[in-house]
Amino acid sequence: MIKNLAAAAIILSIFTVSCGEEKLFSKWDNNSIIVDGDQTDWQGKLYYLADEQTAIGIANNSDFLSLCLVTNDSKKISQILGTGFTVWIESEQTSEKLGIQYPVNSDEAGRIVQMKNQSMEWENPGIKSRVTELKRNQNEIRLVNENSIPLSVHSLDNNSGIKVAAEFQMGKVIYEMQVPMTKPPFSDHNLSLQPGENITLGFESGEFLKEFSGHLKKSAEFSGAGGRGSGSKGKSGGGNIGRERLQNLEKIDFQVKILLAHNE
């Protein structure tokens, strides 16, 4: 109960901006951020991107960059859980760019989730159980270069300093990540960040398989034509529902500019 009240209070402390409207400011982290999928650590640190129906928070210290993404948009949640998700980190100082993938974007992973969602209950997709399934079936983090070529694969429980967590709270998916500011020894990437530096963060999902899109299209056409058991109500509303479902396939792909904090 206390945790739910704290999570609700966070809603009142979100700053609303348009994506690309202005540079966002990271908050200095005095080791208060724990990557566990609980958004209560982010009170007063979240920006709501109205264009993306998503809130993000950025915090850093000299050792780690942490981020939090929160959304209750069923379209985005379906994309993240069903097609994979990549967070891109690019240094404006060195132009080095690193992609961190979790869930890993794979046809097999996407197919599993898509097949389970062919009932098309997009308004109530059982998100909590899907997040639980994700955590049970995917325990790898993949690092990729700017061309999406894999560099290395780490388990969720690793010694690289990279942490990722996803949870479902109060109708929202909370996605957290922590990345070392300076690349660890013997790492497969060249990204190193400095407090006070300008960076760009990108958020990108995969795309649903073409054959699944075809299934949706046929389902929409069937409903729009007033298929078996649809009746006149199905004729008038089915097509609209089908079109709404097709819109759910839109890929996540947006960027934000960030000024990293420095300890004054």
Helices and strands as residue ranges (DSSP letters): H 2-11, E 15-17, E 24-25, E 27-28, G 39-42, E 46-49, G 50-52, E 54-60, E 64-71, H 74-83, E 85-91, E 97-101, H 107-116, H 127-137, E 140-144, E 150-155, E 163-169, E 172-180, E 198-205, H 210-224, H 231-247, E 253-259
